[in-house]
Amino acid sequence: MKSPDLAVVSTFPSTANAQIAKGILDEVGIESMVRADNAGGMYPAIGTVELLVRSEDVERAKDALQRRRPRRH
């Protein structure tokens, strides 16, 4: 994937959460990548983690993530 073709589909408080969402997108055939500016993992609490997809996949990706979001009781 080329960077100019990418868009942030969601942000997460941790890399683990972003990886779970990436797995959801992988399951439905949407290519994605996780981007974190946390000094190579040395400082995981210094920012959010972004899940990126191709610009043309943003709506499909949001839809897939929304359908898989756990319901709170």
C-alpha positions, 0 to 999 in steps of 0.5 A: 500500500502506498501512503497517499492512498491510505486513510485512518479508519479508526484509532485505538488506545493500544496496539493490541486493540488495533491488531484485533480490529486489523484481524476483523478486517483481514477476515473480510478481505480488507487490507489494512495496517497499524501505525503507532508512534510509540518509539518502537514500542518503548513508550506504548502510552504516548499516543493513539494507534491508527488503523489504516486502509485504502481510501476506497475501503474506508466505508466497508472497513467502518461497516465491518468494524461496527458489525463486530463491535461487542455489545455492552449490557 
